[in-house]
Amino acid sequence: MPRAKVQRKSTAIDMTAMCDVSFLLLTFFILTATARQPDPLDVTIPSSTYKLKVPDLDMGILSIGKGKVFYEIVGKDIKMSTLDKMGEKYSIKFTPEERERFGVIGAFGVPVQNLKQFIMMSGDERTKSGIATGIPADSTNNQLAEWILQSRTSVAELHATSMRVSIKGDAQEEYPAVKKIVDILQKQKINKFSLITSAEGDAK
């Protein structure tokens, strides 16, 4: 008796569930991602062969270039807490909306008296307005020292740790400008800080 042939059928896999999961994950990552803020101060950093990853938490970054100083506080909660303390120091009341907007701003370089105006501007307006003249760091009006002090206090209160400080200086900046910033740090007994450089090659 001849053997019966079994008809072969192609295997079909329903990919609907997999597509749903993929799009859900993609949507989640898009909605939770934070866009990188453009650097308002164009700094050409020097090169170095030393490699050390800069922490992404509890960090203050000082950018020095073109005779200006900009400051970036890492961490939304630290930024908002520092803003509150600076408001108390200089008798400036910031609204909840201004606090939220400041929490997502990257580096900034304006006198505290112009900060409310700066916060409410769009990214393009901040760049084109010319309001970003740098944070005052003179002996008679040393707002930069106050920003550093208040952000260190906020890190200690909220995260129970010490804030790290990094300096990103332009390769063409004069030494006295950098030394002035170092002197401000040393007056607050910050004798350990990082210098941000670009990679030149592998460390020997």
PyMOL CGO cylinders between C-alpha atoms (Angstrom):
from pymol import cmd
from pymol.cgo import CYLINDER

trace = [
    CYLINDER, 0.00, 0.00, 0.00, 1.53, 3.36, -0.96, 0.3, 1, 1, 1, 1, 1, 1,
    CYLINDER, 1.53, 3.36, -0.96, 2.62, 5.70, 1.87, 0.3, 1, 1, 1, 1, 1, 1,
    CYLINDER, 2.62, 5.70, 1.87, 0.37, 8.69, 2.36, 0.3, 1, 1, 1, 1, 1, 1,
    CYLINDER, 0.37, 8.69, 2.36, 2.10, 12.02, 1.79, 0.3, 1, 1, 1, 1, 1, 1,
    CYLINDER, 2.10, 12.02, 1.79, 1.63, 14.66, 4.47, 0.3, 1, 1, 1, 1, 1, 1,
    CYLINDER, 1.63, 14.66, 4.47, 1.17, 18.07, 3.01, 0.3, 1, 1, 1, 1, 1, 1,
    CYLINDER, 1.17, 18.07, 3.01, 3.78, 20.49, 4.27, 0.3, 1, 1, 1, 1, 1, 1,
    CYLINDER, 3.78, 20.49, 4.27, 2.62, 23.86, 5.52, 0.3, 1, 1, 1, 1, 1, 1,
    CYLINDER, 2.62, 23.86, 5.52, 4.76, 26.92, 6.12, 0.3, 1, 1, 1, 1, 1, 1,
    CYLINDER, 4.76, 26.92, 6.12, 5.13, 28.00, 9.75, 0.3, 1, 1, 1, 1, 1, 1,
    CYLINDER, 5.13, 28.00, 9.75, 3.59, 31.39, 10.48, 0.3, 1, 1, 1, 1, 1, 1,
    CYLINDER, 3.59, 31.39, 10.48, 4.67, 33.41, 13.51, 0.3, 1, 1, 1, 1, 1, 1,
    CYLINDER, 4.67, 33.41, 13.51, 2.47, 36.20, 14.76, 0.3, 1, 1, 1, 1, 1, 1,
    CYLINDER, 2.47, 36.20, 14.76, 4.79, 39.20, 15.36, 0.3, 1, 1, 1, 1, 1, 1,
    CYLINDER, 4.79, 39.20, 15.36, 2.06, 41.54, 16.55, 0.3, 1, 1, 1, 1, 1, 1,
    CYLINDER, 2.06, 41.54, 16.55, 2.92, 41.17, 20.22, 0.3, 1, 1, 1, 1, 1, 1,
    CYLINDER, 2.92, 41.17, 20.22, 6.66, 41.69, 19.55, 0.3, 1, 1, 1, 1, 1, 1,
    CYLINDER, 6.66, 41.69, 19.55, 5.96, 44.86, 17.54, 0.3, 1, 1, 1, 1, 1, 1,
    CYLINDER, 5.96, 44.86, 17.54, 3.77, 46.20, 20.33, 0.3, 1, 1, 1, 1, 1, 1,
    CYLINDER, 3.77, 46.20, 20.33, 6.50, 45.64, 22.91, 0.3, 1, 1, 1, 1, 1, 1,
    CYLINDER, 6.50, 45.64, 22.91, 9.13, 47.22, 20.67, 0.3, 1, 1, 1, 1, 1, 1,
    CYLINDER, 9.13, 47.22, 20.67, 7.07, 50.36, 20.11, 0.3, 1, 1, 1, 1, 1, 1,
    CYLINDER, 7.07, 50.36, 20.11, 6.20, 50.61, 23.80, 0.3, 1, 1, 1, 1, 1, 1,
    CYLINDER, 6.20, 50.61, 23.80, 9.90, 50.47, 24.71, 0.3, 1, 1, 1, 1, 1, 1,
    CYLINDER, 9.90, 50.47, 24.71, 10.77, 52.99, 22.02, 0.3, 1, 1, 1, 1, 1, 1,
    CYLINDER, 10.77, 52.99, 22.02, 8.07, 55.37, 23.25, 0.3, 1, 1, 1, 1, 1, 1,
    CYLINDER, 8.07, 55.37, 23.25, 9.27, 54.99, 26.84, 0.3, 1, 1, 1, 1, 1, 1,
    CYLINDER, 9.27, 54.99, 26.84, 12.88, 55.83, 25.97, 0.3, 1, 1, 1, 1, 1, 1,
    CYLINDER, 12.88, 55.83, 25.97, 11.87, 58.83, 23.86, 0.3, 1, 1, 1, 1, 1, 1,
    CYLINDER, 11.87, 58.83, 23.86, 9.63, 60.29, 26.56, 0.3, 1, 1, 1, 1, 1, 1,
    CYLINDER, 9.63, 60.29, 26.56, 12.09, 59.74, 29.42, 0.3, 1, 1, 1, 1, 1, 1,
    CYLINDER, 12.09, 59.74, 29.42, 15.23, 60.83, 27.59, 0.3, 1, 1, 1, 1, 1, 1,
    CYLINDER, 15.23, 60.83, 27.59, 16.70, 64.25, 28.37, 0.3, 1, 1, 1, 1, 1, 1,
    CYLINDER, 16.70, 64.25, 28.37, 17.94, 66.26, 25.43, 0.3, 1, 1, 1, 1, 1, 1,
    CYLINDER, 17.94, 66.26, 25.43, 21.54, 67.41, 25.70, 0.3, 1, 1, 1, 1, 1, 1,
    CYLINDER, 21.54, 67.41, 25.70, 21.68, 71.12, 26.33, 0.3, 1, 1, 1, 1, 1, 1,
    CYLINDER, 21.68, 71.12, 26.33, 23.89, 73.11, 23.93, 0.3, 1, 1, 1, 1, 1, 1,
    CYLINDER, 23.89, 73.11, 23.93, 27.02, 74.57, 25.49, 0.3, 1, 1, 1, 1, 1, 1,
    CYLINDER, 27.02, 74.57, 25.49, 26.46, 78.36, 25.66, 0.3, 1, 1, 1, 1, 1, 1,
    CYLINDER, 26.46, 78.36, 25.66, 30.19, 79.07, 25.94, 0.3, 1, 1, 1, 1, 1, 1,
    CYLINDER, 30.19, 79.07, 25.94, 32.33, 77.88, 23.03, 0.3, 1, 1, 1, 1, 1, 1,
    CYLINDER, 32.33, 77.88, 23.03, 35.40, 76.45, 24.77, 0.3, 1, 1, 1, 1, 1, 1,
    CYLINDER, 35.40, 76.45, 24.77, 38.30, 74.72, 23.02, 0.3, 1, 1, 1, 1, 1, 1,
    CYLINDER, 38.30, 74.72, 23.02, 39.62, 72.50, 25.76, 0.3, 1, 1, 1, 1, 1, 1,
    CYLINDER, 39.62, 72.50, 25.76, 43.27, 71.38, 25.80, 0.3, 1, 1, 1, 1, 1, 1,
    CYLINDER, 43.27, 71.38, 25.80, 44.23, 67.80, 24.97, 0.3, 1, 1, 1, 1, 1, 1,
    CYLINDER, 44.23, 67.80, 24.97, 45.56, 65.23, 27.38, 0.3, 1, 1, 1, 1, 1, 1,
    CYLINDER, 45.56, 65.23, 27.38, 46.49, 61.55, 27.44, 0.3, 1, 1, 1, 1, 1, 1,
    CYLINDER, 46.49, 61.55, 27.44, 45.01, 61.07, 30.92, 0.3, 1, 1, 1, 1, 1, 1,
    CYLINDER, 45.01, 61.07, 30.92, 41.60, 59.43, 30.93, 0.3, 1, 1, 1, 1, 1, 1,
    CYLINDER, 41.60, 59.43, 30.93, 39.11, 59.63, 33.79, 0.3, 1, 1, 1, 1, 1, 1,
    CYLINDER, 39.11, 59.63, 33.79, 35.34, 59.59, 33.38, 0.3, 1, 1, 1, 1, 1, 1,
    CYLINDER, 35.34, 59.59, 33.38, 33.64, 62.66, 34.82, 0.3, 1, 1, 1, 1, 1, 1,
    CYLINDER, 33.64, 62.66, 34.82, 30.83, 61.64, 37.24, 0.3, 1, 1, 1, 1, 1, 1,
    CYLINDER, 30.83, 61.64, 37.24, 27.29, 62.43, 36.15, 0.3, 1, 1, 1, 1, 1, 1,
    CYLINDER, 27.29, 62.43, 36.15, 26.01, 63.17, 39.65, 0.3, 1, 1, 1, 1, 1, 1,
    CYLINDER, 26.01, 63.17, 39.65, 26.87, 65.62, 42.45, 0.3, 1, 1, 1, 1, 1, 1,
    CYLINDER, 26.87, 65.62, 42.45, 29.07, 67.63, 40.13, 0.3, 1, 1, 1, 1, 1, 1,
    CYLINDER, 29.07, 67.63, 40.13, 29.66, 71.32, 39.46, 0.3, 1, 1, 1, 1, 1, 1,
    CYLINDER, 29.66, 71.32, 39.46, 31.34, 72.30, 36.17, 0.3, 1, 1, 1, 1, 1, 1,
    CYLINDER, 31.34, 72.30, 36.17, 33.03, 75.67, 35.72, 0.3, 1, 1, 1, 1, 1, 1,
    CYLINDER, 33.03, 75.67, 35.72, 33.55, 76.77, 32.11, 0.3, 1, 1, 1, 1, 1, 1,
    CYLINDER, 33.55, 76.77, 32.11, 36.13, 79.52, 31.57, 0.3, 1, 1, 1, 1, 1, 1,
    CYLINDER, 36.13, 79.52, 31.57, 36.64, 81.28, 28.25, 0.3, 1, 1, 1, 1, 1, 1,
    CYLINDER, 36.64, 81.28, 28.25, 36.62, 84.67, 26.55, 0.3, 1, 1, 1, 1, 1, 1,
    CYLINDER, 36.62, 84.67, 26.55, 36.88, 86.37, 29.92, 0.3, 1, 1, 1, 1, 1, 1,
    CYLINDER, 36.88, 86.37, 29.92, 33.59, 84.80, 31.06, 0.3, 1, 1, 1, 1, 1, 1,
    CYLINDER, 33.59, 84.80, 31.06, 32.72, 82.14, 33.62, 0.3, 1, 1, 1, 1, 1, 1,
    CYLINDER, 32.72, 82.14, 33.62, 29.74, 79.81, 33.22, 0.3, 1, 1, 1, 1, 1, 1,
    CYLINDER, 29.74, 79.81, 33.22, 28.53, 77.32, 35.82, 0.3, 1, 1, 1, 1, 1, 1,
    CYLINDER, 28.53, 77.32, 35.82, 26.69, 74.04, 35.38, 0.3, 1, 1, 1, 1, 1, 1,
    CYLINDER, 26.69, 74.04, 35.38, 25.10, 72.19, 38.29, 0.3, 1, 1, 1, 1, 1, 1,
    CYLINDER, 25.10, 72.19, 38.29, 24.47, 68.51, 37.61, 0.3, 1, 1, 1, 1, 1, 1,
    CYLINDER, 24.47, 68.51, 37.61, 21.16, 67.16, 38.92, 0.3, 1, 1, 1, 1, 1, 1,
    CYLINDER, 21.16, 67.16, 38.92, 17.70, 68.75, 38.72, 0.3, 1, 1, 1, 1, 1, 1,
    CYLINDER, 17.70, 68.75, 38.72, 17.03, 68.53, 42.45, 0.3, 1, 1, 1, 1, 1, 1,
    CYLINDER, 17.03, 68.53, 42.45, 20.39, 70.13, 43.25, 0.3, 1, 1, 1, 1, 1, 1,
    CYLINDER, 20.39, 70.13, 43.25, 19.76, 72.92, 40.73, 0.3, 1, 1, 1, 1, 1, 1,
    CYLINDER, 19.76, 72.92, 40.73, 16.37, 73.77, 42.19, 0.3, 1, 1, 1, 1, 1, 1,
    CYLINDER, 16.37, 73.77, 42.19, 17.62, 73.67, 45.77, 0.3, 1, 1, 1, 1, 1, 1,
    CYLINDER, 17.62, 73.67, 45.77, 20.58, 75.89, 44.88, 0.3, 1, 1, 1, 1, 1, 1,
    CYLINDER, 20.58, 75.89, 44.88, 18.25, 78.34, 43.13, 0.3, 1, 1, 1, 1, 1, 1,
    CYLINDER, 18.25, 78.34, 43.13, 16.13, 78.57, 46.28, 0.3, 1, 1, 1, 1, 1, 1,
    CYLINDER, 16.13, 78.57, 46.28, 19.19, 79.30, 48.41, 0.3, 1, 1, 1, 1, 1, 1,
    CYLINDER, 19.19, 79.30, 48.41, 20.45, 81.95, 45.98, 0.3, 1, 1, 1, 1, 1, 1,
    CYLINDER, 20.45, 81.95, 45.98, 16.99, 83.52, 45.99, 0.3, 1, 1, 1, 1, 1, 1,
    CYLINDER, 16.99, 83.52, 45.99, 17.10, 83.78, 49.77, 0.3, 1, 1, 1, 1, 1, 1,
    CYLINDER, 17.10, 83.78, 49.77, 20.62, 85.19, 49.66, 0.3, 1, 1, 1, 1, 1, 1,
    CYLINDER, 20.62, 85.19, 49.66, 19.78, 87.92, 47.13, 0.3, 1, 1, 1, 1, 1, 1,
    CYLINDER, 19.78, 87.92, 47.13, 16.12, 88.45, 48.15, 0.3, 1, 1, 1, 1, 1, 1,
    CYLINDER, 16.12, 88.45, 48.15, 14.71, 87.15, 44.84, 0.3, 1, 1, 1, 1, 1, 1,
    CYLINDER, 14.71, 87.15, 44.84, 11.51, 85.10, 44.81, 0.3, 1, 1, 1, 1, 1, 1,
    CYLINDER, 11.51, 85.10, 44.81, 11.41, 82.43, 42.08, 0.3, 1, 1, 1, 1, 1, 1,
    CYLINDER, 11.41, 82.43, 42.08, 8.07, 80.98, 40.99, 0.3, 1, 1, 1, 1, 1, 1,
    CYLINDER, 8.07, 80.98, 40.99, 7.44, 77.21, 40.70, 0.3, 1, 1, 1, 1, 1, 1,
    CYLINDER, 7.44, 77.21, 40.70, 7.56, 77.55, 36.89, 0.3, 1, 1, 1, 1, 1, 1,
    CYLINDER, 7.56, 77.55, 36.89, 10.93, 79.32, 37.06, 0.3, 1, 1, 1, 1, 1, 1,
    CYLINDER, 10.93, 79.32, 37.06, 12.27, 76.62, 39.38, 0.3, 1, 1, 1, 1, 1, 1,
    CYLINDER, 12.27, 76.62, 39.38, 11.17, 73.89, 36.98, 0.3, 1, 1, 1, 1, 1, 1,
    CYLINDER, 11.17, 73.89, 36.98, 12.69, 75.63, 33.97, 0.3, 1, 1, 1, 1, 1, 1,
    CYLINDER, 12.69, 75.63, 33.97, 15.95, 76.26, 35.80, 0.3, 1, 1, 1, 1, 1, 1,
    CYLINDER, 15.95, 76.26, 35.80, 16.07, 72.57, 36.72, 0.3, 1, 1, 1, 1, 1, 1,
    CYLINDER, 16.07, 72.57, 36.72, 16.58, 71.60, 33.06, 0.3, 1, 1, 1, 1, 1, 1,
    CYLINDER, 16.58, 71.60, 33.06, 18.96, 74.41, 32.06, 0.3, 1, 1, 1, 1, 1, 1,
    CYLINDER, 18.96, 74.41, 32.06, 22.55, 73.35, 31.49, 0.3, 1, 1, 1, 1, 1, 1,
    CYLINDER, 22.55, 73.35, 31.49, 25.38, 75.81, 31.96, 0.3, 1, 1, 1, 1, 1, 1,
    CYLINDER, 25.38, 75.81, 31.96, 24.45, 79.41, 32.68, 0.3, 1, 1, 1, 1, 1, 1,
    CYLINDER, 24.45, 79.41, 32.68, 26.43, 82.62, 32.94, 0.3, 1, 1, 1, 1, 1, 1,
    CYLINDER, 26.43, 82.62, 32.94, 24.37, 85.61, 34.03, 0.3, 1, 1, 1, 1, 1, 1,
    CYLINDER, 24.37, 85.61, 34.03, 24.34, 87.86, 37.08, 0.3, 1, 1, 1, 1, 1, 1,
    CYLINDER, 24.34, 87.86, 37.08, 21.73, 86.67, 39.55, 0.3, 1, 1, 1, 1, 1, 1,
    CYLINDER, 21.73, 86.67, 39.55, 19.79, 89.93, 39.03, 0.3, 1, 1, 1, 1, 1, 1,
    CYLINDER, 19.79, 89.93, 39.03, 19.14, 88.89, 35.40, 0.3, 1, 1, 1, 1, 1, 1,
    CYLINDER, 19.14, 88.89, 35.40, 18.45, 85.26, 36.17, 0.3, 1, 1, 1, 1, 1, 1,
    CYLINDER, 18.45, 85.26, 36.17, 14.64, 85.45, 36.12, 0.3, 1, 1, 1, 1, 1, 1,
    CYLINDER, 14.64, 85.45, 36.12, 14.73, 86.98, 32.63, 0.3, 1, 1, 1, 1, 1, 1,
    CYLINDER, 14.73, 86.98, 32.63, 17.28, 84.39, 31.49, 0.3, 1, 1, 1, 1, 1, 1,
    CYLINDER, 17.28, 84.39, 31.49, 15.22, 81.46, 32.79, 0.3, 1, 1, 1, 1, 1, 1,
    CYLINDER, 15.22, 81.46, 32.79, 12.07, 82.47, 30.93, 0.3, 1, 1, 1, 1, 1, 1,
    CYLINDER, 12.07, 82.47, 30.93, 13.86, 82.83, 27.58, 0.3, 1, 1, 1, 1, 1, 1,
    CYLINDER, 13.86, 82.83, 27.58, 13.96, 80.10, 24.96, 0.3, 1, 1, 1, 1, 1, 1,
    CYLINDER, 13.96, 80.10, 24.96, 17.26, 78.47, 24.06, 0.3, 1, 1, 1, 1, 1, 1,
    CYLINDER, 17.26, 78.47, 24.06, 17.73, 80.63, 20.95, 0.3, 1, 1, 1, 1, 1, 1,
    CYLINDER, 17.73, 80.63, 20.95, 16.88, 83.81, 22.83, 0.3, 1, 1, 1, 1, 1, 1,
    CYLINDER, 16.88, 83.81, 22.83, 19.47, 83.07, 25.49, 0.3, 1, 1, 1, 1, 1, 1,
    CYLINDER, 19.47, 83.07, 25.49, 22.13, 82.72, 22.83, 0.3, 1, 1, 1, 1, 1, 1,
    CYLINDER, 22.13, 82.72, 22.83, 21.19, 85.76, 20.75, 0.3, 1, 1, 1, 1, 1, 1,
    CYLINDER, 21.19, 85.76, 20.75, 20.17, 88.21, 23.47, 0.3, 1, 1, 1, 1, 1, 1,
    CYLINDER, 20.17, 88.21, 23.47, 23.70, 88.82, 24.75, 0.3, 1, 1, 1, 1, 1, 1,
    CYLINDER, 23.70, 88.82, 24.75, 22.43, 88.53, 28.32, 0.3, 1, 1, 1, 1, 1, 1,
    CYLINDER, 22.43, 88.53, 28.32, 24.92, 85.76, 29.10, 0.3, 1, 1, 1, 1, 1, 1,
    CYLINDER, 24.92, 85.76, 29.10, 27.84, 87.96, 30.12, 0.3, 1, 1, 1, 1, 1, 1,
    CYLINDER, 27.84, 87.96, 30.12, 29.23, 85.47, 32.62, 0.3, 1, 1, 1, 1, 1, 1,
    CYLINDER, 29.23, 85.47, 32.62, 28.80, 85.09, 36.38, 0.3, 1, 1, 1, 1, 1, 1,
    CYLINDER, 28.80, 85.09, 36.38, 30.44, 87.95, 38.31, 0.3, 1, 1, 1, 1, 1, 1,
    CYLINDER, 30.44, 87.95, 38.31, 33.53, 86.78, 40.18, 0.3, 1, 1, 1, 1, 1, 1,
    CYLINDER, 33.53, 86.78, 40.18, 35.00, 90.08, 41.34, 0.3, 1, 1, 1, 1, 1, 1,
    CYLINDER, 35.00, 90.08, 41.34, 36.12, 90.68, 44.89, 0.3, 1, 1, 1, 1, 1, 1,
    CYLINDER, 36.12, 90.68, 44.89, 33.29, 93.19, 45.39, 0.3, 1, 1, 1, 1, 1, 1,
    CYLINDER, 33.29, 93.19, 45.39, 30.61, 91.09, 43.68, 0.3, 1, 1, 1, 1, 1, 1,
    CYLINDER, 30.61, 91.09, 43.68, 31.65, 87.45, 43.87, 0.3, 1, 1, 1, 1, 1, 1,
    CYLINDER, 31.65, 87.45, 43.87, 28.42, 85.72, 42.89, 0.3, 1, 1, 1, 1, 1, 1,
    CYLINDER, 28.42, 85.72, 42.89, 30.34, 82.74, 41.54, 0.3, 1, 1, 1, 1, 1, 1,
    CYLINDER, 30.34, 82.74, 41.54, 31.69, 81.91, 44.99, 0.3, 1, 1, 1, 1, 1, 1,
    CYLINDER, 31.69, 81.91, 44.99, 28.13, 82.04, 46.34, 0.3, 1, 1, 1, 1, 1, 1,
    CYLINDER, 28.13, 82.04, 46.34, 26.83, 79.72, 43.59, 0.3, 1, 1, 1, 1, 1, 1,
    CYLINDER, 26.83, 79.72, 43.59, 29.55, 77.18, 44.38, 0.3, 1, 1, 1, 1, 1, 1,
    CYLINDER, 29.55, 77.18, 44.38, 28.92, 77.41, 48.13, 0.3, 1, 1, 1, 1, 1, 1,
    CYLINDER, 28.92, 77.41, 48.13, 25.15, 77.02, 47.85, 0.3, 1, 1, 1, 1, 1, 1,
    CYLINDER, 25.15, 77.02, 47.85, 25.36, 74.12, 45.39, 0.3, 1, 1, 1, 1, 1, 1,
    CYLINDER, 25.36, 74.12, 45.39, 27.83, 72.34, 47.71, 0.3, 1, 1, 1, 1, 1, 1,
    CYLINDER, 27.83, 72.34, 47.71, 25.41, 72.87, 50.58, 0.3, 1, 1, 1, 1, 1, 1,
    CYLINDER, 25.41, 72.87, 50.58, 22.53, 71.47, 48.51, 0.3, 1, 1, 1, 1, 1, 1,
    CYLINDER, 22.53, 71.47, 48.51, 24.50, 68.35, 47.58, 0.3, 1, 1, 1, 1, 1, 1,
    CYLINDER, 24.50, 68.35, 47.58, 25.41, 67.76, 51.22, 0.3, 1, 1, 1, 1, 1, 1,
    CYLINDER, 25.41, 67.76, 51.22, 21.80, 68.21, 52.38, 0.3, 1, 1, 1, 1, 1, 1,
    CYLINDER, 21.80, 68.21, 52.38, 20.07, 66.19, 49.66, 0.3, 1, 1, 1, 1, 1, 1,
    CYLINDER, 20.07, 66.19, 49.66, 22.64, 63.48, 48.87, 0.3, 1, 1, 1, 1, 1, 1,
    CYLINDER, 22.64, 63.48, 48.87, 24.76, 63.45, 52.04, 0.3, 1, 1, 1, 1, 1, 1,
    CYLINDER, 24.76, 63.45, 52.04, 28.00, 63.62, 50.07, 0.3, 1, 1, 1, 1, 1, 1,
    CYLINDER, 28.00, 63.62, 50.07, 30.57, 66.16, 48.88, 0.3, 1, 1, 1, 1, 1, 1,
    CYLINDER, 30.57, 66.16, 48.88, 30.16, 67.87, 45.54, 0.3, 1, 1, 1, 1, 1, 1,
    CYLINDER, 30.16, 67.87, 45.54, 32.92, 67.38, 43.01, 0.3, 1, 1, 1, 1, 1, 1,
    CYLINDER, 32.92, 67.38, 43.01, 34.16, 70.30, 40.96, 0.3, 1, 1, 1, 1, 1, 1,
    CYLINDER, 34.16, 70.30, 40.96, 35.51, 70.25, 37.41, 0.3, 1, 1, 1, 1, 1, 1,
    CYLINDER, 35.51, 70.25, 37.41, 37.06, 73.11, 35.46, 0.3, 1, 1, 1, 1, 1, 1,
    CYLINDER, 37.06, 73.11, 35.46, 36.65, 73.32, 31.68, 0.3, 1, 1, 1, 1, 1, 1,
    CYLINDER, 36.65, 73.32, 31.68, 38.99, 76.06, 30.55, 0.3, 1, 1, 1, 1, 1, 1,
    CYLINDER, 38.99, 76.06, 30.55, 39.64, 77.30, 27.04, 0.3, 1, 1, 1, 1, 1, 1,
    CYLINDER, 39.64, 77.30, 27.04, 43.11, 76.34, 25.80, 0.3, 1, 1, 1, 1, 1, 1,
    CYLINDER, 43.11, 76.34, 25.80, 43.76, 79.98, 24.83, 0.3, 1, 1, 1, 1, 1, 1,
    CYLINDER, 43.76, 79.98, 24.83, 42.57, 81.49, 28.11, 0.3, 1, 1, 1, 1, 1, 1,
    CYLINDER, 42.57, 81.49, 28.11, 45.09, 83.52, 30.07, 0.3, 1, 1, 1, 1, 1, 1,
    CYLINDER, 45.09, 83.52, 30.07, 46.47, 81.98, 33.26, 0.3, 1, 1, 1, 1, 1, 1,
    CYLINDER, 46.47, 81.98, 33.26, 45.25, 84.78, 35.62, 0.3, 1, 1, 1, 1, 1, 1,
    CYLINDER, 45.25, 84.78, 35.62, 41.62, 84.07, 34.65, 0.3, 1, 1, 1, 1, 1, 1,
    CYLINDER, 41.62, 84.07, 34.65, 41.98, 80.41, 35.60, 0.3, 1, 1, 1, 1, 1, 1,
    CYLINDER, 41.98, 80.41, 35.60, 43.95, 81.23, 38.74, 0.3, 1, 1, 1, 1, 1, 1,
    CYLINDER, 43.95, 81.23, 38.74, 41.16, 83.53, 39.94, 0.3, 1, 1, 1, 1, 1, 1,
    CYLINDER, 41.16, 83.53, 39.94, 38.73, 80.62, 39.78, 0.3, 1, 1, 1, 1, 1, 1,
    CYLINDER, 38.73, 80.62, 39.78, 41.18, 78.31, 41.55, 0.3, 1, 1, 1, 1, 1, 1,
    CYLINDER, 41.18, 78.31, 41.55, 41.60, 80.92, 44.29, 0.3, 1, 1, 1, 1, 1, 1,
    CYLINDER, 41.60, 80.92, 44.29, 37.81, 80.99, 44.79, 0.3, 1, 1, 1, 1, 1, 1,
    CYLINDER, 37.81, 80.99, 44.79, 37.79, 77.22, 45.19, 0.3, 1, 1, 1, 1, 1, 1,
    CYLINDER, 37.79, 77.22, 45.19, 40.69, 77.24, 47.62, 0.3, 1, 1, 1, 1, 1, 1,
    CYLINDER, 40.69, 77.24, 47.62, 39.01, 79.85, 49.80, 0.3, 1, 1, 1, 1, 1, 1,
    CYLINDER, 39.01, 79.85, 49.80, 36.23, 77.28, 50.25, 0.3, 1, 1, 1, 1, 1, 1,
    CYLINDER, 36.23, 77.28, 50.25, 38.87, 74.64, 51.01, 0.3, 1, 1, 1, 1, 1, 1,
    CYLINDER, 38.87, 74.64, 51.01, 38.31, 72.89, 47.67, 0.3, 1, 1, 1, 1, 1, 1,
    CYLINDER, 38.31, 72.89, 47.67, 41.83, 71.77, 46.86, 0.3, 1, 1, 1, 1, 1, 1,
    CYLINDER, 41.83, 71.77, 46.86, 40.89, 68.77, 44.75, 0.3, 1, 1, 1, 1, 1, 1,
    CYLINDER, 40.89, 68.77, 44.75, 39.20, 69.31, 41.40, 0.3, 1, 1, 1, 1, 1, 1,
    CYLINDER, 39.20, 69.31, 41.40, 39.27, 67.92, 37.86, 0.3, 1, 1, 1, 1, 1, 1,
    CYLINDER, 39.27, 67.92, 37.86, 40.41, 69.59, 34.66, 0.3, 1, 1, 1, 1, 1, 1,
    CYLINDER, 40.41, 69.59, 34.66, 38.29, 68.60, 31.66, 0.3, 1, 1, 1, 1, 1, 1,
    CYLINDER, 38.29, 68.60, 31.66, 40.40, 67.87, 28.56, 0.3, 1, 1, 1, 1, 1, 1,
    CYLINDER, 40.40, 67.87, 28.56, 39.96, 66.17, 25.22, 0.3, 1, 1, 1, 1, 1, 1,
    CYLINDER, 39.96, 66.17, 25.22, 41.50, 62.76, 24.52, 0.3, 1, 1, 1, 1, 1, 1,
    CYLINDER, 41.50, 62.76, 24.52, 44.86, 62.97, 22.78, 0.3, 1, 1, 1, 1, 1, 1,
    CYLINDER, 44.86, 62.97, 22.78, 45.81, 59.30, 22.85, 0.3, 1, 1, 1, 1, 1, 1,
    CYLINDER, 45.81, 59.30, 22.85, 46.04, 56.24, 25.01, 0.3, 1, 1, 1, 1, 1, 1,
    CYLINDER, 46.04, 56.24, 25.01, 47.57, 56.64, 28.44, 0.3, 1, 1, 1, 1, 1, 1,
    CYLINDER, 47.57, 56.64, 28.44, 51.05, 55.14, 28.65, 0.3, 1, 1, 1, 1, 1, 1,
]
cmd.load_cgo(trace, "trace")
